[in-house]
Each structure stands twice: as C-alpha cells, then as structure tokens.
Amino acid sequence: MMPGPRQPQPIQTPTYLTDYFVPATKDVSVPDEKGFIRRWMLLEPISKPNRSNTVFTDSYLNQAFDTLYFKNQFTVFPKDGEKVKVGKQKLTWHALDSKLYNVKLYRFAAALKKPVYGVLFWAVTIIDCPEDIENVRLSAGSNSASKWWLNGEEVLLLSGDRRMVVDDCLSRRLTLKKGRNILRGVVINGPGMSDFCVRFLNENGTPVKNMTISNQ
C-alpha cells in the first residue's frame, strides 16, 4: 500500500517574548563575553511578501532596503512602545535584550502574533565609546539577507539566500567615534527562520568590547 501524502508539520512558536528576550532597562548594557550586541530596538515586521529567498540579489535588496517605509526611517531613534505607520500597518517598536548572542527575529514576530514569513525587520541600537576606536570592522551574520548602517552610512550588505553564520561578512575598516554611534540594520526573509548576530572586530579579529549599549 502506497503511503499517503506527507503532512506539513505544525510550526512550533513560543507564546511569550520572555522565551528569547527580556525588556531592556534604562541601565546601559555591554557586549557579551564574545562581543555580541544583544540590546536592540526592534520594529514589528513589515509585510514584504516573497515566496522564495532566491530573489535576494544585490539589486533587489538595495531597492527593498532603501525604500522609505516609514517617516524618518534612516534617522529616527525610536522610543520603546512608539508606533509607526507603514501603509495600512501600525507597528510598534520594542526595546529588548536578547537572551542569546543571535537575535531571534522569527521568534520575536511569532510571540507577538505577527507575520513570520515575507517580512522586513528593522533594528537599531546606540553604541557609546569612551574614545575613538579606529580600524574596526562590523561583523554580521543574518538569515536571510540584511543591510547595515553606522552613523547613517551604509557599511555592509549580506545578500542572497543565506543562513545565519557568525562573522559571515565583514565591513571595510571603520571608526567608532568617541561618544554616541548609531547602528541600524534591516533583515528580510521569505519562508523559513530569521535571525541575526552582530559584533565589532579589531584588526586582530578580537571582539571589541570597550563600549556601552543603550536604547535612549
């Protein structure tokens, strides 16, 4: 007897944000022991339907990532609970600390009962440095494609259908200036899981940790 058609497996999603995140406090944070940045302002997912991640070419991504979806998208530093309007969507910013080195965007969306597939996630954080830190590289991994800006300047594009891998791509040499630096990123995903991890590495490949991270 021939077996019947394979049944799709139910998607297992958490019910609460606390499975993967804790609310960020007013106290400053620091990178973890391996230099990963865990404190982020995360915007609820923007609908961007894609049936497959294979369309994520550089040209497609640059158009998708550079499109203005909400007011002051590339300059605003939002407050926790602040809302933005994207078309007919009203989306909320959340100030969160990831419990893991990688920020679980799929789980973030699922816990809030938001779409998990065919979406864009915006993330932003503040990095404060006691002095100029020269010749560092932004090191990022993401699932799927992503783009990153430091102080308003595009510094890294991860294109194609990819899984998140630590230190998957490195930026050119950068300077983290004394005082406030704003790191902003956007991650796109069609089907499948979605997450990212970010840290800065010095010229020797050692994680940069002499910084503090805040959400205000």
Disulfide bonds with the S-S distance in Angstrom:
none
